[in-house]
């Protein structure tokens, strides 16, 4: 009879351990998603705006933002993503990244900080950490 009791206790504690591991796993995944969104925000802050100018007789280049489907207007400030060079409205790309999409909406290329921007961000983080220690 005592063996059944120990077996039951083992099941209870085993289940509690499994639930604790699952909760920790979910918390870590949520933190990773949050950090990914922050990285996207930092990326947008490093990309300069450029004015849109349509090219004459160009059927290849899109004349509208693929996120909001609105036409670009001459002189409108847009951003061109590093790496793939696709163009979007800044507010549309910000919304896209906040939804947890770390890729280009057109080609699905992973959006990464440019090497110079990444180095500057790392240096800023180190300076911030050093100031916190003082």
C-alpha positions as CSV (number, residue, x, y, z in Angstrom):
1,X,0.0,0.0,0.0
2,X,2.9,2.3,0.8
3,X,4.3,1.7,-2.7
4,X,1.1,3.0,-4.3
5,X,1.3,6.2,-2.1
6,X,4.9,6.8,-3.1
7,X,4.0,6.2,-6.8
8,X,1.2,8.7,-6.5
9,X,3.5,11.3,-4.9
10,X,6.0,10.7,-7.7
11,X,3.3,11.4,-10.3
12,X,2.2,14.6,-8.5
13,X,5.8,15.9,-8.1
14,X,6.7,14.8,-11.6
15,X,3.7,16.7,-13.0
16,X,4.5,19.8,-11.0
17,X,8.1,19.7,-12.3
18,X,6.9,19.3,-15.9
19,X,4.5,22.3,-15.4
20,X,7.3,24.4,-13.9
21,X,9.6,23.5,-16.9
22,X,6.8,24.4,-19.3
23,X,6.2,27.8,-17.6
24,X,9.9,28.6,-17.6
25,X,10.1,27.7,-21.3
26,X,7.2,29.9,-22.2
27,X,8.6,32.8,-20.2
28,X,12.0,32.5,-22.0
29,X,10.2,32.4,-25.4
30,X,8.2,35.6,-24.5
31,X,11.5,37.3,-23.5
32,X,13.1,36.3,-26.8
33,X,10.1,37.6,-28.8
34,X,10.3,40.9,-26.9
35,X,14.0,41.2,-27.6
36,X,13.4,40.5,-31.3
37,X,10.9,43.4,-31.4
38,X,13.4,45.7,-29.7
39,X,16.0,44.7,-32.3
40,X,13.6,45.6,-35.1
41,X,12.9,49.0,-33.5
42,X,16.6,49.7,-33.2
43,X,17.0,48.7,-36.9
44,X,14.4,51.2,-38.0
45,X,16.2,53.9,-36.0
46,X,19.4,53.3,-37.9
47,X,17.8,53.5,-41.4
48,X,17.6,57.0,-42.9
49,X,14.5,58.2,-44.7
50,X,14.8,58.8,-48.5
51,X,12.4,60.6,-50.7
52,X,10.4,58.5,-53.2
53,X,10.9,59.4,-56.9
54,X,9.3,57.2,-59.5
55,X,11.5,56.0,-62.3
56,X,10.2,56.7,-65.8
57,X,8.9,53.7,-67.7
58,X,9.8,51.3,-64.9
59,X,7.3,48.4,-64.5
60,X,9.6,46.3,-62.3
61,X,9.8,48.6,-59.2
62,X,6.7,48.6,-57.1
63,X,4.9,52.0,-56.8
64,X,3.0,51.1,-53.7
65,X,3.9,49.8,-50.2
66,X,3.2,46.1,-50.0
67,X,2.2,46.4,-46.4
68,X,-0.6,49.0,-46.6
69,X,-1.1,48.8,-50.4
70,X,-1.0,52.6,-50.7
71,X,0.7,54.3,-53.6
72,X,3.9,56.1,-52.9
73,X,3.8,59.9,-53.6
74,X,6.6,61.8,-55.2
75,X,8.9,63.1,-52.5
76,X,7.3,61.0,-49.7
77,X,9.8,59.9,-47.1
78,X,10.3,56.1,-47.2
79,X,12.9,53.7,-46.0
80,X,14.9,51.1,-48.0
81,X,15.7,48.0,-46.0
82,X,19.4,47.1,-45.8
83,X,20.4,44.0,-47.6
84,X,17.4,43.4,-49.8
85,X,16.8,47.1,-50.8
86,X,12.9,46.8,-50.7
87,X,11.1,50.0,-49.9
88,X,8.3,50.6,-47.4
89,X,6.6,53.4,-45.5
90,X,8.4,53.7,-42.1
91,X,5.2,53.5,-40.1
92,X,4.1,50.4,-42.0
93,X,7.5,48.6,-41.4
94,X,7.4,49.6,-37.7
95,X,3.9,48.0,-37.4
96,X,5.2,44.9,-39.3
97,X,8.1,44.5,-36.9
98,X,5.9,45.0,-33.8
99,X,3.7,42.1,-35.0
100,X,6.7,39.9,-34.5
101,X,7.8,39.6,-38.1
102,X,11.6,39.8,-38.2
103,X,11.8,39.5,-42.0
104,X,11.2,41.6,-45.1
105,X,7.5,41.4,-46.2
106,X,8.5,40.8,-49.8
107,X,11.5,38.4,-49.9
108,X,11.5,37.2,-46.3
109,X,15.1,38.1,-45.8
110,X,16.1,38.3,-42.2
111,X,16.4,42.0,-41.2
112,X,19.8,42.5,-39.4
113,X,21.5,45.6,-38.2
114,X,24.1,46.9,-40.6
115,X,27.7,46.1,-39.3
116,X,28.5,49.7,-38.5
117,X,25.1,50.2,-36.7
118,X,25.6,46.9,-34.8
119,X,29.1,48.0,-33.7
120,X,27.7,51.4,-32.6
121,X,24.8,49.7,-30.7
122,X,27.3,47.4,-29.0
123,X,29.5,50.3,-28.0
124,X,26.5,52.3,-26.7
125,X,25.5,49.2,-24.6
126,X,29.0,48.9,-23.2
127,X,29.1,52.6,-22.3
128,X,25.7,52.4,-20.7
129,X,26.8,49.3,-18.6
130,X,30.0,51.1,-17.6
131,X,28.0,54.2,-16.4
132,X,25.7,51.9,-14.4
133,X,28.7,50.5,-12.6
134,X,29.9,53.9,-11.5
